[in-house]
Amino acid sequence: MHIKKYTSDFSRRQFIKTLGVAGASMGVLSPLWSVLAEDGDHTKAYPEELLSLDAYTGGKISDTGTIDANNVDFVKDLLDPIQYLQVKELGRILNVMPQTTDLYRLNPHDYLEATFRNSGKATFDSDGNVTTTDGKPWIGGTPFPNPKNGTEVFANATLSWGRHDASLYPVKETDLDADGNITYKYEAVWIEYQATGRVTIDPKPYWPGHEDKLRYQNIIFMKPNDVAGTSFLNIWHYDQRKFPELHGYLPAFKRVRRFPTNQRFEPLIAGNTLYLSDAWAAGDPFLLWGNFKVVHRGPYLAAVADSWTGKDDNWGHTTHGGNENAMFWDTKVQLVPEAIVVEAEPTGFSRAPVGKKRVWFDARTQSPISMVTFDRKGQVFKSFDGAYSVYEANGKKVMNGKNPYWSWTRVHAFDAQSGRMTRLAQASELQGGYSMKVNDTSLYDKYLTVGSLRRLGI
């Protein structure tokens, strides 16, 4: 008989002890970041019960099992309230896979190397912005890999969304009503380009002449024809107290216009449930939010790895649920040994429909893995959960320089009040020659200037 060194409640008690304790480190048996710095394997930081869903549930759900309405109550504490509702009442099914222990399967190689290299070099200046200890803009990687409070966690998420210096994601979007009927389908490209904190593209860590900017970001809708050319260009200042400049092109008016800041809390297009503010669970400058509070630490279920199969040439994925069997992505989740749950309020947006958001972050990478927002009355509003992967499986591989490409694969964005769903998937390419690009310096001139909006508009 195997005798466990730690009881099933040991980890829970340890996590509770650290809540509200200034300077508390992540990890249960050992400080997580010190363990990861040794070889990128987190197992020495956690007891057995946090390394396997089978062990955590006492064998009730195995590491290769399935979670559905019949057994989801065994893992209710490992899901956000909306995902629990989706499984318990709406027919969502989660497949389980063993825990990924290699940190380099959970984030891009260059970004992780920069995080290790620059550990301990970040601080906040008198304005609340992240700088190096000598007062310069951040130099790349996660600035606070062992965060001590909610502000540091959100700064980590905001300063580099996709963890690459430059990205073009071809996106296929499907919008569904509460019964799971498909109402809209769109194709778009989403582009991100870092001006500071660069870890791969030369010159780095800063793009000369753009040191006062954090990033440039654009979304351009390509299909259907009646919205083709619609775009929203965000120019982010490095100073997180400032609102991003938001420019848009509307084909119906054949012109570029400047949008007000409250546009960040409006659907981008008909049928869509996402706001610009929702991007990466950190879609606004973090100093325009406030009252950051770590409200929970503990294990969680999320699709943090191996969610790309390579079986479809255009990276398609299968679905289930709803009238058209299309409501939810088929998703493989695993036990994340430690998630940090942070709440924040939109203090810089007096008319935002969101009263607060609660975000779950993987403690190992500081990547957001789930988000729930609440309206001004405190009612559950919307949710966001995504899947990530190294793009290497079944004998196929997508490369990013010398290493396999890591990125998001698909997203659920669900409006709990209306029952509507927006599903997003990263594709290899869209019709018209728009293919995935990573760390490509040509993206700025092609997609990220006001002039490019006019050129790409139809």
C-alpha positions in Angstrom: 0.0 0.0 0.0 1.3 3.5 -0.9 1.2 5.9 2.0 1.0 9.5 1.0 3.4 11.9 2.8 0.8 14.6 2.6 -2.9 14.5 3.1 -5.5 15.7 0.6 -6.0 18.9 2.5 -2.3 19.8 2.9 -2.1 21.9 -0.3 -5.3 23.7 0.4 -4.2 24.7 3.9 -0.8 25.9 2.5 -2.5 28.0 -0.2 -4.8 29.6 2.3 -1.9 30.5 4.6 -0.2 32.5 1.8 -3.3 34.6 0.9 -2.7 38.1 2.0 0.9 37.3 3.2 3.3 40.0 1.8 6.1 38.4 -0.1 4.7 34.9 -0.1 6.3 32.7 -2.8 4.5 30.4 -5.2 4.8 26.7 -4.7 3.9 24.4 -1.8 6.9 22.3 -1.0 9.5 24.6 -2.4 9.5 28.1 -3.9 8.2 27.5 -7.5 10.5 30.0 -9.3 13.6 28.6 -7.7 12.6 25.1 -8.7 11.8 26.1 -12.3 15.1 27.9 -12.6 16.9 24.5 -12.0 15.6 22.6 -15.0 12.1 24.0 -16.0 10.3 21.1 -14.2 7.9 22.2 -11.4 7.3 18.8 -9.8 9.6 19.4 -6.8 7.5 22.4 -5.8 4.3 20.4 -5.3 3.0 17.3 -3.5 1.6 14.3 -5.4 -2.0 15.5 -5.1 -1.2 18.5 -7.3 0.7 16.5 -10.0 -2.2 14.4 -11.1 -6.0 14.8 -11.4 -6.3 11.1 -10.5 -4.4 11.7 -7.2 -6.3 14.9 -6.6 -9.7 13.3 -6.9 -8.7 10.0 -5.2 -9.2 8.1 -8.4 -12.7 9.4 -9.2 -11.4 11.1 -12.4 -8.3 9.7 -14.2 -5.6 11.7 -16.0 -7.1 10.3 -19.3 -10.7 10.5 -18.3 -13.7 12.6 -19.3 -15.5 15.3 -17.3 -19.2 15.7 -17.9 -22.4 16.5 -16.1 -22.3 13.2 -14.2 -18.9 13.8 -12.5 -18.1 17.5 -12.7 -19.0 18.0 -9.1 -15.8 16.2 -8.1 -13.9 19.0 -9.7 -16.2 22.0 -9.2 -13.5 23.8 -7.2 -11.1 23.4 -10.2 -13.3 25.3 -12.7 -14.6 28.9 -12.9 -18.3 29.2 -12.2 -19.3 29.6 -15.9 -17.3 26.6 -17.1 -18.9 24.5 -14.3 -22.3 25.7 -15.5 -21.5 24.8 -19.1 -20.5 21.3 -18.1 -23.3 20.7 -15.5 -26.2 22.2 -17.5 -25.2 23.0 -21.1 -23.6 19.8 -22.3 -20.0 20.8 -22.4 -17.5 17.9 -22.1 -13.9 18.2 -21.0 -11.3 15.5 -21.9 -8.5 15.1 -19.5 -4.8 14.6 -20.2 -1.7 14.1 -17.9 -0.1 17.2 -16.5 2.7 18.9 -18.5 5.8 19.3 -16.4 8.2 20.9 -18.9 8.0 24.7 -18.7 9.2 25.0 -22.3 5.9 23.4 -23.5 3.9 26.2 -21.8 5.4 29.4 -23.3 7.8 30.4 -26.1 11.4 29.5 -25.7 12.9 33.0 -26.2 10.4 34.6 -23.8 11.2 32.1 -21.1 14.9 32.6 -21.6 14.5 36.3 -21.2 12.4 35.8 -18.1 15.2 33.8 -16.5 17.9 36.2 -17.7 16.1 39.3 -16.5 14.7 37.9 -13.2 15.0 40.5 -10.4 15.5 43.5 -12.7 12.0 44.8 -12.7 10.4 47.5 -10.4 7.6 50.1 -10.5 8.5 53.8 -11.0 6.7 56.6 -9.1 3.9 56.6 -11.7 3.2 52.9 -11.3 4.8 51.8 -14.6 7.1 48.8 -14.9 10.8 49.8 -15.4 14.2 48.2 -14.9 15.9 49.0 -11.7 17.8 51.7 -13.5 14.6 53.4 -14.7 14.4 52.2 -18.3 11.4 50.6 -20.0 11.1 46.8 -19.4 13.7 44.7 -21.3 11.7 41.5 -22.0 10.2 38.4 -20.5 7.9 38.3 -17.5 8.9 41.2 -15.2 7.7 39.6 -12.0 7.9 35.8 -12.3 7.4 35.4 -8.6 4.6 38.0 -8.1 3.9 39.3 -4.6 0.5 41.0 -5.4 -2.2 41.3 -7.9 -0.7 44.4 -9.6 2.4 42.5 -10.4 0.4 39.6 -11.9 -1.6 42.0 -14.2 1.6 43.9 -15.2 3.0 40.5 -16.3 0.0 39.7 -18.4 -0.3 43.2 -20.0 3.3 43.9 -21.0 3.4 41.0 -23.5 0.2 39.4 -24.6 1.1 36.6 -26.9 4.7 36.3 -25.6 6.2 36.9 -29.1 7.6 40.2 -30.5 5.4 40.1 -33.5 2.4 37.9 -34.5 -0.2 37.7 -37.1 -3.0 35.3 -36.2 -5.4 34.2 -38.9 -8.7 33.9 -36.9 -11.9 32.0 -37.7 -14.8 33.1 -35.6 -18.1 31.3 -35.1 -21.0 33.0 -33.2 -23.9 31.0 -31.8 -27.1 31.8 -30.0 -28.2 30.3 -26.7 -29.5 27.1 -28.4 -26.3 26.5 -30.2 -27.4 27.7 -33.6 -24.7 29.3 -35.7 -25.7 33.0 -36.3 -22.5 34.5 -37.8 -19.2 33.4 -39.2 -16.2 35.7 -39.7 -12.6 35.6 -40.8 -10.1 38.1 -39.5 -6.4 38.7 -38.8 -5.2 39.8 -35.4 -1.7 41.5 -35.4 0.5 42.3 -32.4 3.9 44.1 -32.6 6.0 44.9 -29.6 7.9 48.2 -29.4 9.5 47.5 -26.1 10.4 44.4 -24.1 11.5 42.6 -27.3 13.2 39.2 -26.9 13.7 37.9 -30.4 13.6 40.6 -33.1 16.6 42.9 -33.5 17.1 45.5 -32.4 16.0 44.5 -28.9 14.9 45.1 -26.3 13.6 48.4 -27.8 12.6 49.5 -31.3 14.5 52.7 -31.8 12.2 55.7 -32.0 9.3 53.8 -30.5 10.5 53.5 -26.9 7.5 55.5 -25.6 5.2 52.8 -27.0 4.4 49.3 -25.7 2.8 47.7 -28.7 0.8 48.2 -31.9 -2.2 45.9 -32.4 -4.8 45.6 -35.1 -7.8 43.4 -36.0 -9.0 43.4 -39.6 -12.1 41.5 -40.7 -11.8 39.8 -44.1 -15.1 37.9 -44.4 -18.0 38.0 -45.1 -17.9 40.6 -47.8 -20.2 43.1 -46.1 -17.7 43.6 -43.3 -14.5 43.1 -45.2 -11.9 45.8 -44.4 -13.4 46.7 -41.0 -10.5 47.3 -38.7 -9.5 48.5 -35.3 -5.9 49.8 -34.8 -4.7 50.2 -31.2 -1.5 52.2 -30.5 -0.5 51.5 -26.9 1.6 54.0 -25.0 4.2 52.5 -22.7 2.8 54.7 -19.9 0.0 52.5 -18.6 -1.9 55.6 -17.3 -2.8 56.6 -20.9 -5.6 55.3 -23.0 -4.4 53.6 -26.3 -5.1 55.5 -29.5 -7.9 53.6 -31.2 -8.4 54.2 -34.9 -10.8 52.3 -37.1 -11.8 51.8 -40.7 -15.5 51.4 -41.6 -16.1 50.3 -45.2 -19.6 51.8 -45.2 -18.1 55.3 -44.7 -14.8 54.7 -46.6 -12.8 56.5 -44.1 -10.6 56.1 -41.0 -12.0 57.6 -37.8 -10.8 58.0 -34.2 -12.9 56.1 -31.7 -13.6 57.1 -28.1 -12.2 55.1 -25.1 -15.6 53.6 -24.3 -15.4 51.7 -27.6 -13.2 49.2 -25.7 -16.4 47.9 -24.0 -18.5 47.3 -27.1 -18.7 44.3 -29.4 -16.4 44.6 -32.3 -19.0 43.3 -34.8 -22.5 41.9 -34.9 -23.0 38.7 -33.0 -19.6 38.9 -31.3 -19.4 38.7 -27.5 -15.9 39.9 -27.1 -14.7 43.4 -26.2 -11.3 44.9 -27.0 -10.9 45.1 -23.2 -11.2 41.3 -23.0 -8.1 40.6 -25.1 -5.7 38.2 -23.3 -7.8 39.0 -20.1 -5.7 42.1 -20.0 -6.9 44.2 -22.9 -6.4 47.6 -21.3 -3.4 49.3 -19.8 -3.2 47.9 -16.3 -3.1 51.3 -14.6 -6.6 52.0 -16.0 -7.8 49.2 -13.7 -7.3 49.1 -10.0 -8.2 47.5 -6.6 -6.2 44.5 -7.7 -6.6 41.7 -5.2 -5.4 38.1 -5.1 -8.5 36.3 -3.9 -7.4 32.6 -4.3 -4.5 30.3 -5.0 -4.9 26.7 -5.8 -5.1 24.0 -8.5 -7.2 24.5 -11.6 -8.2 22.7 -14.8 -7.1 24.3 -18.1 -6.0 23.5 -21.6 -2.5 24.8 -21.2 -0.6 22.4 -23.5 -0.9 20.0 -26.4 -4.1 21.4 -27.9 -2.8 21.4 -31.4 -2.9 18.0 -33.2 -1.5 18.8 -36.7 -4.2 16.5 -38.2 -5.9 19.3 -40.1 -3.7 21.3 -42.6 -5.5 24.5 -41.7 -5.4 23.7 -37.9 -9.2 23.0 -37.6 -10.7 21.6 -34.5 -13.8 19.5 -33.7 -16.8 20.7 -31.6 -19.8 19.4 -29.7 -23.0 20.6 -28.0 -25.9 22.7 -29.0 -28.4 22.2 -31.8 -25.7 22.0 -34.5 -23.1 20.2 -32.4 -21.0 23.3 -32.6 -21.3 25.1 -29.2 -18.1 24.1 -27.6 -14.6 23.1 -28.7 -13.4 19.6 -28.0 -10.8 20.4 -25.4 -8.2 18.5 -23.4 -7.6 20.0 -20.0 -5.1 19.1 -17.3 -4.4 19.8 -13.7 -2.5 23.1 -13.3 -0.8 22.7 -9.9 -1.2 26.3 -9.0 -3.3 29.1 -10.3 -3.3 32.7 -9.0 -6.8 34.3 -9.1 -6.8 38.1 -9.2 -9.8 40.5 -9.2 -9.6 44.0 -10.6 -12.0 46.9 -11.2 -12.1 49.3 -14.2 -11.3 52.4 -12.2 -10.4 54.3 -15.4 -13.7 53.6 -17.2 -16.6 55.2 -15.4 -19.1 54.0 -17.9 -17.9 50.5 -18.4 -20.6 47.8 -18.3 -18.1 45.6 -16.4 -17.9 46.1 -12.6 -15.0 43.8 -12.0 -13.2 40.9 -13.5 -11.7 37.7 -12.0 -8.8 36.2 -13.8 -7.0 32.8 -13.3 -3.3 32.8 -14.1 -1.0 29.8 -14.4 1.6 30.4 -11.7 4.3 28.8 -13.7 4.1 31.1 -16.7 1.8 34.0 -15.5 -0.3 33.3 -18.6 -4.1 33.9 -18.3 -6.1 30.7 -18.5 -9.6 31.8 -17.7 -11.6 35.0 -17.0 -15.0 35.8 -15.6 -16.4 39.3 -15.7 -19.2 40.7 -13.5 -21.6 43.5 -14.4 -22.2 46.7 -12.4 -24.8 44.9 -10.2 -22.3 42.2 -9.3 -24.0 39.5 -11.5 -21.9 37.1 -13.6 -21.5 38.6 -17.0 -19.1 36.9 -19.4 -16.3 34.4 -19.5 -13.2 33.7 -21.5 -11.2 30.4 -21.6 -8.5 29.6 -24.0 -6.3 26.7 -25.1 -2.5 26.8 -25.7 0.0 24.6 -27.3 3.4 24.0 -28.8 2.6 23.4 -32.5 4.3 20.0 -32.6 2.3 16.7 -32.8 1.7 13.6 -34.8 4.9 14.0 -36.8 4.1 17.6 -37.8 5.7 20.8 -36.6 5.4 24.5 -37.1 8.6 26.4 -36.5 9.4 29.7 -34.9 13.1 30.2 -35.8 15.0 27.3 -34.1 12.1 26.2 -31.9 8.6 24.9 -32.4 5.9 27.6 -32.5 3.9 28.1 -29.2 0.7 30.0 -29.2 -3.1 29.9 -28.4 -5.1 27.5 -30.5 -8.8 28.3 -29.6 -11.0 30.4 -27.3 -14.5 30.3 -25.9 -16.0 33.7 -25.1 -19.4 33.2 -23.5 -22.1 35.7 -22.5 -23.7 34.0 -19.4 -26.6 36.5 -19.4 -27.8 35.9 -23.0 -26.3 32.4 -23.5 -24.5 33.5 -26.7 -21.1 32.1 -27.5 -18.2 33.3 -29.6 -15.7 30.7 -30.6 -12.3 31.6 -32.0 -9.6 29.4 -33.6 -6.2 30.2 -34.9 -5.9 29.0 -38.5 -2.8 28.4 -40.6 -4.1 30.8 -43.3 -7.2 32.5 -44.7 -8.3 33.0 -48.2 -6.4 35.9 -49.8 -3.0 34.7 -48.7 -3.2 35.8 -45.0 -1.1 33.2 -43.2 0.3 32.9 -39.7 3.4 35.0 -39.1 5.6 35.1 -36.1 8.4 37.6 -35.3 8.1 39.0 -38.8 9.3 42.7 -39.0 7.2 43.4 -42.1 4.0 43.3 -40.1 4.2 46.9 -38.9 4.3 48.6 -42.4 1.7 46.2 -43.8 -0.9 46.4 -41.0 -0.1 48.7 -38.2 -0.2 52.3 -39.4 -3.2 54.5 -40.0 -2.2 54.6 -43.7 -2.4 50.8 -43.8 -6.0 50.9 -42.7 -7.0 52.9 -45.8 -5.0 50.6 -48.0 -6.5 47.4 -46.6 -10.0 48.8 -46.5 -12.4 47.8 -49.2 
